[in-house]
Each structure stands twice: as structure tokens, then as C-alpha cells.
């Protein structure tokens, strides 16, 4: 669905203030945008996130322009203390990161790891084709933290505003100017940017009794990070360490497997540029489950092709006659691939599923044509004459069967909403496969029959005789059942109505869902703690939970994070835990 997310921040403001002072003015402007289906806002401590979902018919580019105009109109109504204006980004609310990477070290501080993740990994991964954005969950950007002692401020009669003004005026990075002379010109460079805690300690805050009051006399100044309330841990059976989580998102419509492969190809080069004490691991890869699912679909398709050819051979019991309808399968599928390429479709689970279903439809028409041609040959006609007469008799039937079968799936093309978008590729693929197979059946199959079929002369082999007796027995059984059914029409009618009623009852009671549940070897939980809960208590409870869950032998690793470190929420009272499970085949006792 076309979706935009608007974010705004006001550090220190409580959720009620964010809702009334920021979310409400923005929502009033957004509500006038054309094609807006739904609007949902989440207000947390210091942040507001508004999700705007538009109708499928609305252009996302046009909606983005309208949202930007609405933000501009609402700007005069917003608090003046916003550090940055509200911003928006395009998102797919149903899309998860393609790949999760962890970066950790036993010796380096977290802000140094964050620098590597932000300047080296994130920027390089963003250049991979198909990558939309790279996020660092649990970011630990370097910052100098000043913890002012209120008692020392009061004893010296200094206000907190004086401390802020002193820090702001001493930590500047602006051009100073130039000196012009008769013979040369020089640019004046004054080092005004303070880069560590030691440099901040000597800032003169004020003068009292003729003596300067330095910052270190009234406050504790230390090297820290911007958000020390956010943290993430990676736990396995061997270690538990703090880490940063680098997540890679793909662009809408791009291939997740190709994005994952591009990131993995780039990873060894990045590792060679990192210090040896830094470890980067792939915590989870969404492409792995996609590859496994696609491999299963491929195996199912080849198995279906083999079974269809085997059934044809068992009934025709002639190698050349078996090859002719079997050739209709690859020719029809190749023709379908050509149309898929023109439509911009890819080989994915939906298109492959359509091809699997089309395998049976593809070979049906060819078998009907072949059987009629063989019948004419058994009546004494030459292969060429039998191909002409046989194809002529059933050509209208083949065309009508093909068109009527394709018409069954055409309504899927006109479905509205997300279901219509989801099954459009499926419907086009299977309709094209059916139409191509009908064309192949009335053209290629008669031509091959005229060239390669030979009239049988002589006795049949043992295999033919054994299977012929089996088929004759099946035919006699069918004759008897048909005669019994025609003589007992009322009981058969009653049974038919019972089956119909059972079908309706089962349809009502069978569980229903949008897509079937799949085991991706991943479990993610989001925990919300009461507003005002200390981040120390949240971190301790999350660690306890991870320690309990880690006793399960089906879990390979656990990633926990607290604070503003997740993509779905930026509130400090949230905790997230991600379980990376062993593959289902390796879980003890086939653990669910």
C-alpha cells in the first residue's frame, strides 16, 4: 500500500505534549489530502510518528508532494523549539529488513563501533543496488555528557542557563576570517570545536569574586554517547556482549535475494578494513527463507513435470507418443517466460505456483489432440492424414476449452485492494500459460505427430499386455459403477446433497487467513513497559528474560535491545527481543 511516515521530535516532551502540540496540528492538515485511506499516530517521549496510508490508485509521488505542503502549512502552529522540522519517508509497512548484521568488540568503546557502522558499513551498503536504507539499531553516537551538580550551582549562585550558554559559546565551529596584506593573504583558523570531555572541563562558566568558575568545578564531564538509555545485547551459548545492529532495507519492487547477495559480497571487503578486534556477524537473513521456499517450489515443479510425463507414458505405452505431448510442457513454459519478461515479472513463489498449476492444464490439450490422431491411425490412416483429420476434428474443442479455462482466472486481474495486487502476477502467468498451451496443442502437436508417429505393426510387448488388462479391468469397474449409479439415482442425489452441505459446513469452520504461516527460524517480540520505568530496570528485566529463554536448546542466538533502538518505535519504555532459531530439521525433537 502507498504509505508515508512522518516523524517529528521534541526532546524532553511527554507523550501528551507531543500529541497535542505536534501530532494534532499535523493531522488536521493531513486529513485534507486526497486519497488518504487511514492515518495513525504514535506519540512517545520526545517523538511523534504519523503513518499515512493512501489508496492504491493514488500516486505515491503526488502524495509525497501533498504531505510536504501540509507540513509547511502546519509549521507556524508547531512549537518553536523543534530541533528539526517534521520529515517524512516512504515505507512499506509490511516490509522487514532483508538482513541483520551485528558489530561488536571486546576492546573498543561502543561509540567507536558506531562510527565504523555509520561511516563505513552503512554508507557502503547503501551503494548496493536495491538497498533503500540502512539503519543502526541501538545507535551509540559519541557525545560529551555534562552532569551538573545542583548543590554546587546553588553555592556559587549560577543558573543552569548560564552553564548552557557557556557551553554553547565555547563549542563553535565558524569561519573566523582572513588577513590581507600587501604581499600575501592568510586565512585565520581558530580551533573552536571541542571534541572530547577533557577539553570541556576547562570551559569558564562564570566569574565569582573575581575568580573564574570552570565547568569541572560544578559538573562531572565524561566521554559518553548521545543516547545512553539505548542498549543492545547479543547472547549465545558461549557469550553475551553489547553490540550494534545494522539492518538493511530493500527498495520496493526489488529482489530481496539479490540485495542480500550484494551485501554478503561486500562484507569481506569491509571486514578487511576494520580493526581485527571488531567482529561482524550475520544475525538473520530474510533471503535464506526465500531461497529455501523457492527451492521447494522448483523441486515441486520438476516433480510435477516428471509425474505428468510418467502418467502419459503409462497410458500411451509408446515412447514417441509420450515425447510429443511432453514437448508441449517446455515450449509452453518458455512462451510464458517470454510474456513474463515483457510484463516485468520475476520468478517468485506466486509465478512459480501458477506454472505448477498450469502444468496439468498445458498437457491436457496436447493429449486430447494426440489421442484423436492415434485413433485415426488405428483406423488405417497415414500419420500425415491422421494428423490433419484428427487436429481438424478437435481444434474447435481445444480452443473452447482453452478460452473457458483462461476465463476462470481472468477475474483475478480485476480484484481490488492488496489481494488484487498480490494475485495479479499469478493470474497473468497462469492465463498466459494456458493460452500458449492451447496454441501449441493445435500447431506443434499435430506437426510432431505427422513426423514421428508410426503405425504399430505386430504384437505388443509384455508391459503393454499387462497394463492393457489392468486398464480393461478399470473400464469394466467403471461400467458397473455407472450402471449402478443410473439405477439408484435417488440415493446418489441424497449423497450429493450431503457432500454439498458438508462442504459448506467445512468452509465455515476451516481456519482462514491472508497467507499461510511459515517457519522462518525467527521469532521477534516487542515488550512495552509502563511510562516512566527506569531504563536500568528495563535492561535488567530484558536480560533476565533472555537468560531464561536461552535455556531452550532450539535457540541459536538471542538479540535484545532497550530504549530508542528499534524501527517500529522510538520510545524509551520499549524492549525488543529477537530469537534466531536453529533450522527446523536440527531442532531437538522437531521443536515447533
URWO-V416426 format. One record per pair of residues at least 12 apart in sequence whose C-alpha atoms are under 7 Angstrom apart, sorted by sequence separation. I is the first residue (numbers start at 1). J is the second residue. D is the distance in whole Angstrom. If there is no record, write none. Layout:
((I	J	D) (I	J	D))
This chain:
((39	51	6) (40	52	7) (122	134	6) (176	188	6) (202	214	6) (203	215	5) (232	244	7) (412	424	6) (546	558	7) (562	574	6) (563	575	7) (39	52	5) (176	189	6) (201	214	7) (202	215	6) (373	386	5) (562	575	4) (38	52	6) (39	53	6) (176	190	7) (201	215	5) (202	216	7) (373	387	5) (376	390	7) (413	427	6) (561	575	6) (562	576	6) (38	53	5) (201	216	5) (412	427	6) (561	576	5) (37	53	6) (38	54	7) (560	576	6) (561	577	6) (36	53	6) (37	54	5) (309	326	6) (373	390	5) (410	427	7) (560	577	4) (36	54	4) (37	55	6) (372	390	5) (409	427	6) (542	560	7) (559	577	6) (560	578	6) (35	54	6) (36	55	6) (173	192	5) (558	577	7) (559	578	5) (35	55	6) (172	192	5) (173	193	5) (201	221	6) (558	578	6) (559	579	7) (171	192	6) (172	193	5) (369	390	7) (558	579	5) (170	192	7) (171	193	5) (369	391	6) (409	431	7) (557	579	6) (558	580	6) (35	58	6) (171	194	6) (539	562	6) (557	580	5) (19	43	6) (197	221	6) (538	562	7) (555	579	7) (556	580	6) (18	43	6) (23	48	7) (114	139	6) (197	222	5) (369	394	7) (406	431	5) (555	580	6) (556	581	5) (114	140	6) (197	223	5) (555	581	4) (556	582	6) (114	141	6) (196	223	7) (260	287	6) (554	581	6) (555	582	6) (15	43	5) (18	46	7) (406	434	6) (554	582	6) (15	44	5) (18	47	7) (111	140	5) (14	44	7) (15	45	5) (18	48	6) (110	140	6) (111	141	5) (257	287	5) (329	359	7) (14	45	5) (15	46	7) (111	142	5) (256	287	6) (13	45	6) (14	46	6) (402	434	6) (12	45	7) (13	46	5) (33	66	7) (329	362	6) (365	398	6) (402	435	6) (554	587	5) (12	46	5) (329	363	7) (554	588	6) (11	46	4) (328	363	7) (10	46	5) (402	438	6) (9	46	5) (10	47	6) (30	67	7) (554	591	7) (9	47	4) (325	363	6) (328	366	7) (8	47	6) (9	48	6) (166	205	5) (399	438	7) (8	48	5) (30	70	6) (398	438	7) (533	573	7) (7	48	6) (8	49	7) (29	70	5) (325	366	5) (7	49	5) (163	205	6) (325	367	6) (531	573	6) (6	49	6) (7	50	7) (162	205	7) (530	573	7) (5	49	7) (6	50	5) (529	573	5) (5	50	6) (6	51	6) (26	71	7) (29	74	7) (528	573	6) (529	574	6) (5	51	4) (528	574	5) (4	51	6) (5	52	6) (395	442	6) (527	574	6) (528	575	6) (4	52	5) (26	74	6) (527	575	5) (3	52	6) (4	53	7) (25	74	6) (526	575	6) (527	576	6) (3	53	4) (526	576	5) (2	53	6) (3	54	6) (391	442	7) (525	576	6) (526	577	7) (1	53	7) (2	54	5) (25	77	7) (144	196	6) (297	349	7) (525	577	5) (1	54	7) (2	55	7) (144	197	6) (524	577	6) (525	578	6) (2	56	6) (294	348	7) (524	578	4) (1	56	6) (294	349	6) (297	352	7) (301	356	5) (391	446	6) (523	578	6) (524	579	6) (22	78	6) (523	579	5) (21	78	6) (522	579	6) (523	580	7) (2	60	6) (21	79	7) (522	580	5) (387	446	5) (521	580	6) (522	581	6) (521	581	5) (521	582	6) (387	449	6) (521	583	6) (387	450	6) (153	218	6) (152	218	5) (383	449	7) (384	450	4) (383	450	5) (149	218	6) (148	218	6) (149	219	5) (383	453	6) (148	219	4) (383	454	7) (10	82	5) (147	219	5) (148	220	6) (354	426	6) (358	430	6) (362	434	6) (369	441	7) (9	82	7) (10	83	7) (146	219	6) (147	220	5) (361	434	7) (365	438	6) (146	220	6) (147	221	6) (351	425	6) (146	221	5) (351	426	5) (354	429	6) (355	430	6) (358	433	6) (362	437	5) (366	441	5) (145	221	6) (146	222	7) (350	426	5) (354	430	5) (358	434	7) (365	441	6) (8	85	7) (145	222	6) (8	86	5) (144	222	6) (145	223	6) (351	429	6) (377	455	6) (7	86	6) (8	87	7) (144	223	5) (145	224	6) (366	445	6) (6	86	7) (7	87	5) (143	223	6) (144	224	6) (6	87	6) (7	88	6) (143	224	5) (144	225	7) (6	88	4) (142	224	6) (143	225	5) (5	88	5) (6	89	7) (142	225	4) (143	226	5) (4	88	7) (5	89	6) (141	225	5) (142	226	6) (4	89	6) (5	90	7) (140	225	5) (141	226	6) (4	90	5) (5	91	7) (140	226	7) (3	90	6) (4	91	6) (140	227	7) (3	91	6) (3	92	6) (340	429	7) (138	230	6) (138	231	5) (336	429	7) (138	232	6) (336	432	6) (336	433	5) (333	433	7) (332	433	6) (335	436	7) (332	436	6) (139	244	7) (332	437	5) (138	244	6) (137	244	6) (138	245	7) (136	244	7) (137	245	5) (136	245	6) (137	246	6) (328	437	7) (136	246	5) (135	246	6) (136	247	6) (134	246	7) (135	247	5) (328	440	6) (134	247	6) (135	248	7) (111	225	7) (134	248	5) (133	248	6) (134	249	6) (133	249	5) (131	248	7) (132	249	6) (131	249	6) (132	250	5) (131	250	4) (132	251	4) (130	250	6) (131	251	6) (325	445	7) (130	251	5) (324	445	6) (130	254	6) (324	448	6) (324	449	7) (131	259	7) (130	259	6) (129	259	7) (320	452	7) (321	453	7) (320	453	6) (128	262	6) (128	263	7) (104	242	7) (125	263	6) (104	243	5) (103	243	6) (104	244	7) (102	243	6) (103	244	5) (102	244	6) (103	245	7) (102	245	5) (101	245	6) (102	246	6) (100	245	7) (101	246	5) (100	246	6) (101	247	6) (100	247	5) (317	464	6) (99	247	6) (100	248	7) (99	248	6) (121	270	7) (97	247	6) (98	248	6) (97	248	5) (98	249	6) (97	249	5) (98	250	7) (98	256	6) (99	260	7) (98	260	7) (107	277	7) (106	277	7) (105	277	6) (105	278	5) (104	278	6) (105	279	6) (103	278	7) (104	279	5) (103	279	6) (104	280	7) (103	280	5) (102	280	5) (103	281	7) (101	280	7) (102	281	5) (101	281	6) (102	282	6) (101	282	5) (102	283	6) (100	282	6) (101	283	5) (100	283	5) (100	284	5) (99	284	6) (100	285	6) (99	285	4) (98	285	6) (99	286	6) (98	286	5) (98	287	7) (289	520	6) (229	535	6) (236	556	6) (236	557	5) (235	557	6) (236	558	6) (235	558	5) (234	558	6) (235	559	6) (234	559	5) (233	559	6) (234	560	7) (233	560	5) (232	560	5) (233	561	6) (232	561	4) (231	561	6) (232	562	6) (231	562	5) (230	562	5) (231	563	7) (230	563	4) (229	563	6) (230	564	6) (230	565	6) (56	417	7) (138	564	7) (139	565	7) (138	565	4) (137	565	5) (137	566	6) (47	570	7) (45	571	6) (44	571	5))
